[in-house]
Amino acid sequence: MRAAADGATAWAIMQKQRVNVAIVDLMLPDHQGWHLVRNIRRQASLPILVISALDDLDRRVKLLQSGADDYLTKPFAPRELLARIEAIVRRLAPWPQEGATDIPFGPYRVYLDHKTCYRGQERVALTTSELTLLEALITSPGRIFSREQLLARLHGWDDGTLTLRVVDVHIASLRAKLEPDPKRPRWIETVWGVGYRFRRDDQ
């Protein structure tokens, strides 16, 4: 485990060493908390947990849109921090597989064993949360998942700070990265009043 007192130092460490999970405090001395989250996400798909004394729904949504996987408000108990890190790491564990270890759709291919998504030879930069949702949907095509079910896939519990809007934010981000026309999704469909489902090209 490595600690950094400011965003610039943290970024320098990440350029030299392998990092599995990033815990970012928004209130860094050099005011680079937001920038650090965005920079990490541009270059890596590792999980990002943000901690901050500031807490409001719009801020959490903005952070998720910027690439964070989870948000923890100060003050917090050390065991909650550990629990959230463990939950993120569990989502990085190999997905349960039944048969195929990779699933193609359109120009994409999702590799379940490596938890990656490619368009041709180019890797698509998806966050851990986006990959978790995509895995749930793509391995059960046609099945309708409620937002509550998808939220449980993401976090495993609801401590009262999570909202169903978190799922909508991640789905919107997935569509922006994968769909030819995010406003008219081809694969990740909304079932109004219920939730979401994945539609195969042959369905």
Buried (B, 14 or more C-beta within 10 A) or exposed (E): EEEBEBBBBBBEEBEEEEBEBBBBBBEBEEEBBBBBBBBBBEEBBBBBBBBBEEEEEEBBBBBBEBBBBBBBBEEEEEEEBEBBBEBBEEBBEEBEEEEEEBBEBEEBBBBBEEBBBBEEEEEBBBBBBBBBBBBBBBBEBEEBBBBEBBBBBBBEEEEEEBBEBBBBBBBBBBBEBBBEEBEEBBBBBEEEEEBBBBBEEEE
